[in-house]
Amino acid sequence: MFRSSAPRTHRAAGPAVIDYRGLTAPVGRTVGGLAVVGAVTATASMQAMGSADAATTPAPTHPATTAPTSPLAGAAAATAAKSLAPAAYSNVKLRYGARGSAVSELQRSLRSHGSGIAVDGVFGSKTLSAVKSFQRSAGIGVDGVVGPKTWNALGSSASTGSSSSSHPKLRSGSRGSAVSTLQKQLNQHGAGISVDGVFGSRTLSSVKAFQRAAGISADGVVGPNTWSKLSSSSASIGGSGGSSSGSFNGQSIIAKARSVKGTKYTWGGSSPSTGFDCSGLVKYAYNANGITVPRTAKQQTFAGRIIPQSQAKPGDLVAFTGNDYGHIGIYVGNNQIIDASGSQQKVVERTIWSAPHVFVTYR
């Protein structure tokens, strides 16, 4: 957790409020309403418009010509059309909430990079996650907004035959079919993790364990070297992957957190000797139970899986969405959490208060 300017703003009276509105973008970020983007034309008039957030009337992106004279010519035309498609939309800016053929083209391009999302023309939460994952792997700004840089990256890597479409760079938070492929290959080396297409804490632990076993840098990022070793190395994780081979024990997590109740609150603290902030307490209790989580409250929220309250179990997390996901605690059950409280300046066990929040699991 990082200190917020209004630590007591979560103390309002009234029933707890579960907030699912901000799951796809940081709280406080707006896009001026939901942009509705339809199909666009790849004409000179589009060039003059610059970034387009409004719907326009479609024109064929690839006008029909005479039928190819041979199957080879048809295949060549299809390949050319596929590589040119992202470039045709390079001046169209898309973001969460957009709809139309430009979004469908975006989804097709993302699928070619292993995202596994549906092509439905709707820029929803899954498309947003796929966009951010691609932006991370392409080394461009991760903001979830598809502008010229993202379109160009989608088009250039597809047209050059880059191996990133089959083996993209993956890291904690990535999702899609490429992650499922990674998880299957890790299991071939003894990881024993679920193949769910989500690069969560257990996949991260397994990646690091494999990297150590294969004698390469154990940074948890799956790039060309790790992909190569997964295919060629006989290295075995052999149970050394921590949480990847274990099971989630919520009561054990709660017991660890309770063992430090009363410890002083310290911004940036993550141990009994230095004190705890909210995310430091979560990391301390989870790490002690073999589960690797990121450091900040917001990172911990989105590295896990958002679930409804009805599915929450003891040991899961409760993330408060105010101040851009600025506070987090460990769910005890019966509407109670253990957290490092900035207002009380210590680790406490208390009732969830009336501030917007979501439940997060690493199970």
FENFENCOR-V558181 format. One record per residue. N is the residue number from 0. OMEGA is omega in whole degrees, -180 to 180 (NA if undefined). Layout:
n->(N	N)
omega->(OMEGA	OMEGA)
This chain:
n->(0	1	2	3	4	5	6	7	8	9	10	11	12	13	14	15	16	17	18	19	20	21	22	23	24	25	26	27	28	29	30	31	32	33	34	35	36	37	38	39	40	41	42	43	44	45	46	47	48	49	50	51	52	53	54	55	56	57	58	59	60	61	62	63	64	65	66	67	68	69	70	71	72	73	74	75	76	77	78	79	80	81	82	83	84	85	86	87	88	89	90	91	92	93	94	95	96	97	98	99	100	101	102	103	104	105	106	107	108	109	110	111	112	113	114	115	116	117	118	119	120	121	122	123	124	125	126	127	128	129	130	131	132	133	134	135	136	137	138	139	140	141	142	143	144	145	146	147	148	149	150	151	152	153	154	155	156	157	158	159	160	161	162	163	164	165	166	167	168	169	170	171	172	173	174	175	176	177	178	179	180	181	182	183	184	185	186	187	188	189	190	191	192	193	194	195	196	197	198	199	200	201	202	203	204	205	206	207	208	209	210	211	212	213	214	215	216	217	218	219	220	221	222	223	224	225	226	227	228	229	230	231	232	233	234	235	236	237	238	239	240	241	242	243	244	245	246	247	248	249	250	251	252	253	254	255	256	257	258	259	260	261	262	263	264	265	266	267	268	269	270	271	272	273	274	275	276	277	278	279	280	281	282	283	284	285	286	287	288	289	290	291	292	293	294	295	296	297	298	299	300	301	302	303	304	305	306	307	308	309	310	311	312	313	314	315	316	317	318	319	320	321	322	323	324	325	326	327	328	329	330	331	332	333	334	335	336	337	338	339	340	341	342	343	344	345	346	347	348	349	350	351	352	353	354	355	356	357	358	359	360	361	362)
omega->(173	-171	177	-176	-178	-172	-176	-176	-179	-171	-178	-180	177	-178	179	-179	178	-173	176	-175	-172	-173	-175	179	-180	178	179	180	177	179	178	-176	-179	180	177	-174	179	178	-176	178	179	-177	-179	-180	178	179	-178	-177	-176	-179	-176	177	-178	-180	177	-179	-174	166	-177	178	-180	-175	-179	176	177	-177	179	-176	180	176	180	179	178	179	179	179	180	179	179	180	-179	-177	-178	-172	180	-179	-179	-179	-170	180	178	179	180	177	-178	180	-180	180	173	-175	176	177	177	179	176	-178	177	179	179	178	179	177	171	-176	179	180	178	175	-176	178	-179	-180	-180	-174	-180	177	178	179	180	178	-179	179	179	-180	177	-177	-180	178	177	-176	-178	179	179	178	-177	177	-177	-178	-179	177	-179	179	178	-177	-175	-178	177	-175	-179	179	-179	179	-177	-179	179	179	180	176	-177	177	-179	-179	179	179	173	-175	178	177	177	177	177	-177	177	-180	176	179	176	177	172	-176	-179	-179	178	176	-175	179	-179	-180	-179	-173	-178	175	178	179	-180	178	-180	179	178	180	177	-178	-179	177	177	-177	-177	-178	178	178	-177	178	-177	-177	-180	177	-179	-179	179	-179	-171	-174	175	-179	-179	177	171	177	-178	-174	176	-174	-176	-178	-179	179	-179	180	-176	-178	178	177	179	180	179	179	179	-178	-179	176	-178	177	-174	174	176	179	-178	-177	-178	179	179	-177	-179	-173	-176	157	-170	-179	176	177	178	-179	180	-177	-180	-180	180	179	174	-180	-179	177	176	-172	-173	-179	-179	179	179	179	-172	173	176	-179	179	-179	174	-179	-178	-180	-176	178	177	-177	173	-177	172	-177	179	-167	179	-178	178	-179	-172	-180	-178	178	-178	-177	-180	-173	178	177	180	174	166	-179	173	-171	175	-179	179	175	176	176	-175	171	-172	179	175	-175	-173	173	-179	-177	176	177	-174	178	172	179	NA)
